[in-house]
């Protein structure tokens, strides 16, 4: 398959994730959409790595996966802490964590 197909799928998944981040008020859905965006970037990295015959893109994709796992862990911890304090879980109504 040509690299254009991989990049098209990657761009489509990234756009779906971006629209989800911008339009959804639920923090869990926002985290899932961020994961979609990171996976789209990983797909593009691996496609370019395969096209050029190097392993650098694949190693960088593994690093991005580790960062994504850490991001989900911290984000879910914040969501659980907000829920336990019986605050609003809607992103538009959260104003106490602003500083």
MOURMO-V473153 format. One record per residue. N is the residue number from 1. SS is DSSP state (H for helix, E for strand, - for the rest). Layout:
n;ss
N;SS
N;SS
This chain:
n;ss
1;-
2;-
3;H
4;H
5;H
6;H
7;H
8;H
9;H
10;H
11;H
12;H
13;H
14;H
15;H
16;H
17;H
18;H
19;H
20;H
21;H
22;H
23;H
24;-
25;-
26;E
27;H
28;H
29;H
30;H
31;H
32;H
33;H
34;H
35;H
36;H
37;H
38;H
39;H
40;H
41;H
42;H
43;H
44;H
45;H
46;H
47;H
48;H
49;H
50;H
51;H
52;H
53;-
54;-
55;-
56;H
57;H
58;H
59;H
60;H
61;H
62;H
63;H
64;H
65;H
66;H
67;H
68;H
69;H
70;H
71;H
72;H
73;H
74;H
75;H
76;H
77;H
78;H
79;H
80;H
81;H
82;H
83;H
84;H
85;-
86;-
87;-
88;-
89;-
90;E
91;H
92;H
93;H
94;-
95;-
96;H
97;H
98;H
99;-
